[in-house]
Amino acid sequence: MQDITDLAFWNLQADYGEADLVYTPYFRVHATSRLNRTLLGSITQSPPHRRVIAQIIGEDIPSIVRTALELQQYRIAAIDLNLGCPAPIVCRKKVGGGLLRIRDKIDAILAALRSAVTIPLTVKTRLGYDSTEAFVDLLELFRKNSIDLLTVHARTVKDMYGGHVQYDLISEAVRKLSCPVLANGDIVNPQQGLDILSCTGAHGLMVGRGAIRNPWIFAQIRAMVAGRSPIYPTGREMRDYLLHLQQSVRWAGGTEHQHVERMKKHLQFIGPGIDPSGLFLHQILRVRTVAEFDRVVHQWLDHRKVLPLSLHSEDPPAISVPHLMPEEKREKPSRELRIPELFSHGTGPSKWPLEVR
Ligand SMILES: Cc1cc2nc3c(=O)[nH]c(=O)nc-3n(C[C@H](O)[C@H](O)[C@H](O)COP(=O)(O)O)c2cc1C
């Protein structure tokens, strides 16, 4: 997530139960683009065990191939093509979600990438631009170009980040493709994550905003997959997370004002989990100094009550498990979600020419 899930956040989140894979925010690609140094730093400065997928966004095929070849010199698990960013300025340039209106172009980009890169090639897509009508055709393009993994944010571009998530179409992707499929969209608690795995047949989950709010979510889901009860944080544990977040997202050389404003980007996703009435977020969005930020956090969270973080009215209702997959085809999520092996570093070049510093 742009400006949110950077190296500092990955490192912090890892303390609460690391995800199996992380995606960089997208590298913008055009005729004169160079690899963004900050994003590159999140790859080169990650610990060796972390599987990082480098995401790119663009439409100029020679530039996309050039960038992918440059990126695969680094220790990344895969190259991911973004077909989902809904920002109007992005879509107007016919990249990200905007590309979903030009399927021939997607085909040409994937074919060029497929023949150029030697590491896994993955795609993150939405269901379509303003309707889901052509989703099946899109899946056919992914199948034809033999991508190695697909993540489906089960909304259209026009839906932006709200509205109904169409998990049934994730099942469709699972049925049509032979590669693993990750389900994405509004996963905010571990039970719901399990339900989505089960009812879609997806091989894994991608969690965005839910992991900012609840960095424990991956550990909670793993616990449930293993048949154990998930552990929910107390107020004080949440307080400590927020104070660590406050310290770790500080930019070297940034002013206090910039630092506090940056924190607010994260807090917009976290606030409603702490206080569904909105008062906590209201107070946080008005702080002007780090000291004020810390004071509000202490005021609200110096207690030992358990925080579900997601069971509030503003959250999407926990989905029931409709029979989206025929019963005989549905799998109980296995202990291993099978994704990591595909992206073990062994699948990339045996030696990375540009080593991590
Ligand atoms: C602020 C913000 C930045 C995002 N940046 C990216 C991005 O760079 N690449 C990407 O594939 N998705 C990006 N997304 C989309 C998320 O990865 C995810 O698909 C979407 O938020 C739905 O999942 P969630 O409900 O788990 O957050 C971003 C979302 C937000 C809110």
The ligand as a MOL file (V3000), in Angstrom:
LIG
                    3D

  0  0  0     0  0            999 V3000
M  V30 BEGIN CTAB
M  V30 COUNTS 31 33 0 0 0
M  V30 BEGIN ATOM
M  V30 1 C -3.7560 3.7190 0.7840 0
M  V30 2 C -3.7890 2.4800 -0.0760 0
M  V30 3 C -2.7160 2.2180 -0.9160 0
M  V30 4 C -2.7290 1.0640 -1.7260 0
M  V30 5 N -1.6480 0.8110 -2.5390 0
M  V30 6 C -1.6570 -0.3250 -3.3010 0
M  V30 7 C -0.5430 -0.6570 -4.1610 0
M  V30 8 O 0.4560 0.0680 -4.2690 0
M  V30 9 N -0.6210 -1.8040 -4.8690 0
M  V30 10 C -1.7000 -2.6480 -4.7840 0
M  V30 11 O -1.7210 -3.6970 -5.4320 0
M  V30 12 N -2.7610 -2.3550 -4.0000 0
M  V30 13 C -2.7520 -1.2280 -3.2720 0
M  V30 14 N -3.8260 -0.9440 -2.4760 0
M  V30 15 C -4.9840 -1.8860 -2.4490 0
M  V30 16 C -4.8140 -2.9520 -1.3630 0
M  V30 17 O -3.6530 -3.7160 -1.5900 0
M  V30 18 C -6.0210 -3.8920 -1.3190 0
M  V30 19 O -6.1410 -4.5360 -2.5520 0
M  V30 20 C -7.3330 -3.1660 -1.0190 0
M  V30 21 O -7.1900 -2.1930 -0.0190 0
M  V30 22 C -8.4210 -4.1780 -0.5780 0
M  V30 23 O -7.9330 -5.0280 0.4330 0
M  V30 24 P -8.1290 -4.7170 2.0160 0
M  V30 25 O -9.6070 -4.5920 2.2480 0
M  V30 26 O -7.5190 -5.9330 2.6910 0
M  V30 27 O -7.4090 -3.4430 2.3020 0
M  V30 28 C -3.8340 0.1880 -1.6770 0
M  V30 29 C -4.9110 0.4710 -0.8180 0
M  V30 30 C -4.9060 1.5940 -0.0320 0
M  V30 31 C -6.0970 1.8750 0.8590 0
M  V30 END ATOM
M  V30 BEGIN BOND
M  V30 1 1 1 2
M  V30 2 1 2 3
M  V30 3 2 2 30
M  V30 4 2 3 4
M  V30 5 1 4 5
M  V30 6 1 4 28
M  V30 7 2 5 6
M  V30 8 1 6 7
M  V30 9 1 6 13
M  V30 10 2 7 8
M  V30 11 1 7 9
M  V30 12 1 9 10
M  V30 13 2 10 11
M  V30 14 1 10 12
M  V30 15 2 12 13
M  V30 16 1 13 14
M  V30 17 1 14 15
M  V30 18 1 14 28
M  V30 19 1 15 16
M  V30 20 1 16 17
M  V30 21 1 16 18
M  V30 22 1 18 19
M  V30 23 1 18 20
M  V30 24 1 20 21
M  V30 25 1 20 22
M  V30 26 1 22 23
M  V30 27 1 23 24
M  V30 28 2 24 25
M  V30 29 1 24 26
M  V30 30 1 24 27
M  V30 31 2 28 29
M  V30 32 1 29 30
M  V30 33 1 30 31
M  V30 END BOND
M  V30 END CTAB
M  END
